[in-house]
Amino acid sequence: LKSNPSNNEEKEAQAQLTKSDELQRLHSQALSAYQQEDYEAAISLLDEILAVCVWDAELRELRAECFIKEGEPSKAISDLKAAAKLKNDNTEAFYKISRIYYQLGDHELSLSEVRECLKLDQDHKQCFSLYKQVKKLNKQIESAEEFIREGRYEDAISKYDSVMKTEPEVPIYSTRAKERICHCLSKNQQATEAIKLCSEVLQLEPANVNALKDRAEAYLLEDMYEE
């Protein structure tokens, strides 16, 4: 305004000032909602602010945190990916993305993201610890799948047993391991064991197509055609 005073400029400056005040007010409300653990309200307020302040890494990280608390981790990923690009050496964002993928059962993407963290800081304790865990699990799963492709079903079962021991805390890995062991048992003509294990998987995931197909194969081996 000092450099170029005119009516239009003044109106524009005034409008932007008003907008700025409004955004600061929304920001205070969002922080307050977050502290009070009202994450849904915080997300709604942060949506409004981020529609204007698109490149604010801190706000994106805060909204990601709210999504995680609300049990919507996949929505947090896009905010964290943006924050990782917007802020230099953002190891924390890469660590969080890797953890989310891991919890969702996507060990390959988890491994890829945790490697990005270690590229920025090879001594990052949390990332290195997660990297060792994911790498071990990834290797076991790849090895088990290789055995299945080769028709070495006993070896694959043994390897998937190891997967369940490596990660007993995240249920999705145990369920996937059981699903694949059921497949191996069915292929190996161990029908009774296959039916038992597939049924376990189907109690957790009634619409699991692979388990349904493998149990059907096992029923055929037992001449249980109705089932």
N, C-alpha and C positions, 0 to 999 in steps of 0.2 A: 504493500500500500504506500509506503514511504517513497519507493522508487517510481511509482506510477499511479498517483491517486486519480481515480475516476469512479463514476457511479457504478459501472459494471464490475470493476475490480473489487470495489468495496462490498457489493452484494455477494460476490463469489467468496470473498474472504470471510464474510460474516457467516455465510451458509456452512463453510468448511469448519469454522470455529464451533458453531452449534453442533455439527455432526461429531466433531472431536469430543466435545463435552459429553454428548449422548453415549458415545462409545466407551468413554472412561467410566461413566456411570454403570453401563452394562457390564464392564469388566469387573468392577467392584462387586456387583451383584453375583456374577458368575463365581468369583473367588469365595464369596460368602456362602453360596449354595454348595460349592465343593466342600468347604470346611464343615458344613452342616450335614454332609453326606447325602444331599439331595442331588444326585448325579444327573437325573433326568432334566431337572430345571437348569443345571449348569450347562448341559449339552445344548439345550434350546437357546440359552443366552450366547454361548460360544459360537453357535451357528450364525447368529446375527452379526457378531463381530467379525468372524472370519469371512463373511460374504464381502466385507470391505477390506479388512486387513489380511489379504490372502496369503501374504508371505511371512506371517508371524510364526516362527518355529515354536516359541514358548507356548503360545495359545494352542497350537496343534498338539503339542505334547500333553497339555492339560486335558484337551478333549479326548485324546487317546486314553489317558488314565481313567477318565469318566466312563468311556466305552468298556474298558476292562472291568471296572467295578460293577457295571450294569450287566456283565455277563455277555458282552457282545465283542469278543476279542477280534473277530475278523474285520469289524468296522474300524478298530484301532489301527490296523496295519497300514491303511492308506495315509492316515495322519502321521504315523511314525516314519513312513517312507519319505514323506514330504519333509519332515523335520530333519531327517538324516541328510537330505540334499541341501536344506537351507542353512544348516549350521555346520561349520567346519569341524572335522574330527568328532562327530557326534557318536561316540562309541556306545553311549547309553541307549540311543534309539535302535542301533543295530542289535544290541543285546536283547532288548525288549521284543523286537520283531522275531528274532530267532527263537526266543522262549515261547512266543505265541504259536508260531508254526509247529514247534515241538509238542506243545500241549494239544494242538489240533490233530496231531498224528502225521504231519507232513515233515518227516525227518530230513528229506533231501533239501527242501527249501530252508529248513532250519540250519542245516550245515552250511549252505551257501551264504546265509546272512551272518552267521557267527564268524565265518572266515573274513567277511568285510570288516567286522569289528577288530579282528586280530591284525588285519593289514594296517589299521590305524594305530594300534597299540598292542604289540605282541606280548606285553607283560600284563595285560588286563586280566585280573584274577578270575572274575566272574565269567568272562567270555572263554578263557582258556579251560576252565572247569567244565562249562557247557559243551565246548568243542570236543573234549575228550569223550564225554558221555554220548553225544550225538554220533560222533565218528564210529565209536565202538558198535552202537546199535545199528547204524547204517550198514556197516560191514557185515554184521551178522545176518541182516535181512537180505542183502544182496547175495550173500553166500547161500542162504536157504533157497532163494528163488532160482539160483543157478542149479542147485541139486534137483529141484523140481523139474526144471527144463531137461535135465539129464535122466530123469526117471529114477533118481536115487532118493526114494521117499523116506526111508529110515533115517538117512543122514539129514534130510530136510526137517524131519520131525525133531530130531535132536537139536538142530540149530535153532528152531523156533522155540524149543524149551529154554534155550539160552537167552533168547530175546526176552522172554517173560521174567527171567531172573535179572537181566540187565536193567529192565525198567518195570518194576512192580507197582510204581506209584501212579502212572498215567494209564487209565483203564483201556484207552483205545488200542494201545500196543498189545495188551493181553488178548483183547477181542479179535484183533487182526491175526495174531499168532494162532489162536484157536481155530479161526476160520480156515487158515492155510493148513494146519495140522489135520483138520477134518477132511480137507481136500486130499491130502496125502494118504490118509487111512482108507478113504473111499477108493482111490486109485490102486492102493495096495491090497484091495479086497478084504480089508479088516472091517467088515460091515458093522458089526455090533458096536465097536469103539467109535466108528465114524458117526453112527446115528446118535450116540450119546453126546459126543462133542458138538456136532452140528446143532443138536437141540439146545445145548447150553448157549451157543451163539444166537440162535433164533429167539431165545427168551429175552435176550438183551436187544436184539435187532430183528423184529419179526419180518421185516421186508428185505432182509439180506439175501439178495438173489444168488450169490455164490454158495452160501450155506444151504439154501433150498435145493439148488441143483445137485450139490454133493450128497445131501441127505437122500434125495430121490434116487441117485445112483446106488447108494448103499441099500436102500429099500429093495431095489431091483435085484441086488445080489442075494437078498434074503427071501425073494419071491413074495414080498409084501406089496402086491400090485396096487391095492386100494390106497395105501399110504402114499 
